[in-house]
């Protein structure tokens, strides 16, 4: 995937069409099309699966303690990244800012891979998430039907676990529940 | 990929057709077709580059040397039979033109680096030389 423009600024992000996801990475503007159906399904199902984490802490019936947000605009200095989903622990982010973007790095980010974005996700976005202290990153590939779970170790990613196929998984930081990956792949 | 749910033995692997690649991973027999062209091309050119430089005795003036490099060796790890290597792991995607480099850190894989595109690259553990990775990718118009 090639940048739509080099030496770009936030004005270029603002000027991008609403039909694309615009990101700014080390001065390069990337515009990705809206997700295709397998991608959108995986993101939607995952968001529902994590519902029990998205609530105040202290409820005895649910794990809680997180904000789970679809496609938040993250600002890391001059870089502007939009993961498919991200989560913040409420102890770090007690209330959501009323703003178009967030500067506090999330505790978890998830990228759903597609043929057009996988290289960008792995070569450019993963190192930026690491530099900014995002503790966990999930990469979900709806075509290969895989989940890769990365945990930050210093400023390096280590592979915490990897999962494939039509099975149930427990994956950090959401290992408190078991998730049925078949829902992500549209099998149920 | 066929992966029947019973623990298989090496006898099962020996019965697989020579036209397939057979592996045993956590007790499951995994049978893959022989590689398609972009895969075979990337593997062939990459191994030519690496073998030419590194598959030599240490101190050989023609290259850094010091390695044995083999294509598709059959490795036995206890009961598992798998076909790639350890210490470093490369995952090369010839369609995305992407190279992921993992380094073993204790008993975890650490993402050492990621390369894409066609710029020459120095890639661990073979970073003594610059590799012209553009040669690995087949131009499919």
Boltz contact constraints between the chains, C-beta under 6 A:
constraints:
  - contact:
      token1: [A, 118]
      token2: [B, 96]
      max_distance: 6.0
  - contact:
      token1: [A, 119]
      token2: [B, 96]
      max_distance: 6.0
  - contact:
      token1: [A, 119]
      token2: [B, 98]
      max_distance: 6.0
  - contact:
      token1: [A, 119]
      token2: [B, 116]
      max_distance: 6.0
  - contact:
      token1: [A, 122]
      token2: [B, 114]
      max_distance: 6.0
  - contact:
      token1: [A, 123]
      token2: [B, 114]
      max_distance: 6.0
  - contact:
      token1: [A, 123]
      token2: [B, 116]
      max_distance: 6.0
  - contact:
      token1: [A, 156]
      token2: [B, 110]
      max_distance: 6.0
  - contact:
      token1: [A, 157]
      token2: [B, 111]
      max_distance: 6.0
  - contact:
      token1: [A, 158]
      token2: [B, 108]
      max_distance: 6.0
  - contact:
      token1: [A, 158]
      token2: [B, 110]
      max_distance: 6.0
  - contact:
      token1: [A, 159]
      token2: [B, 109]
      max_distance: 6.0
